[in-house]
Amino acid sequence: MAIICSICGKKQSGFIADFPLSDNDPGNRICAACEERKQGCIRTLEFNTQNYPNAKEIFLSCVADPIPSVKQEIDSMIKDWDNQYQTKFEEDEEWAKDIIRKEMEEKAKEAQIAEWNQKFRDMMTTSGFNFEGWRITKYIKVISAETVLGTGFASEFSASVANLLGTETDKFAKKFEQAKDSSLSKLISKAIDLNANALIGVDFDYPLIYNNIIAVIASATAVDVEKVEE
Ligand SMILES: [Zn+2]
C-alpha cells in the first residue's frame, strides 16, 4: 500500500522506508527525505547551533499543506527546537563573553608585567646620595636583599685562590658578580613594590655565614625623585 508523506505530501511506494512524524505522533508517517531534513534540525541543535535557522528553513520549505493535526505537531516540534536554539544561543553567548573576559584579563596582566618591567628598567641607582638634575622628594625606606652562595663555596674558593693560573678565581669572580646582580634585582623589585623610582646609597656586603656559606647583601635607601625643572 502506498504511503503519503504527511509533511511533503509525496507518495511513497514499494519498500521505501518511512518514519513516524514524531514520537508524539507515530501514526502519521513521513518520507526518508523529510526525516533527514527533520534530523538535520535536531543535529544542528546538538552540534552546530548557528546553522539551525538554515536547517529549519530547509525543513519548512518542504512542508506542503499538512492536515491540521500534522500542522499542529510540526508547529509544536518547531517551538520546541526554537526554545532549544534560544537556550543554546544564550549559552554560546555567555561562553563567548567568558572568552573575551579571560582575554581581557590576560591582556591586563600582560600590561601589568610590561609596566613592572618598565619600572625595573627605569629604576635609577647610585652608590652616592643624589642624582645630578634630580631632586629627592621622599625618603621611603632603607631596604636590603640577599643572595646566598651555596655550601662549600668558601673552601672551594680558598683552594682556588692558590691556583696561579687564575682561571678558577675567574669562575668565582663570575659567581660573585651573578650573586651581586641577583641581590640588586631583588632590591629593585622591593623598591618597585614601595613605589620608589630610585635607590641611593647602594652598597654590597659579603658576610661569611658559618664556615662555608657566603651571602651577598645589597642595601640601599628607596626614594622618590623628580626631575628638577630648568
Ligand atoms: Zn516527505
Residues whose N, C-alpha, C, O or C-beta is under 5 A from the ligand:
A	BS01	ZN	C5 I7 C8 G9 I30 C31 C34
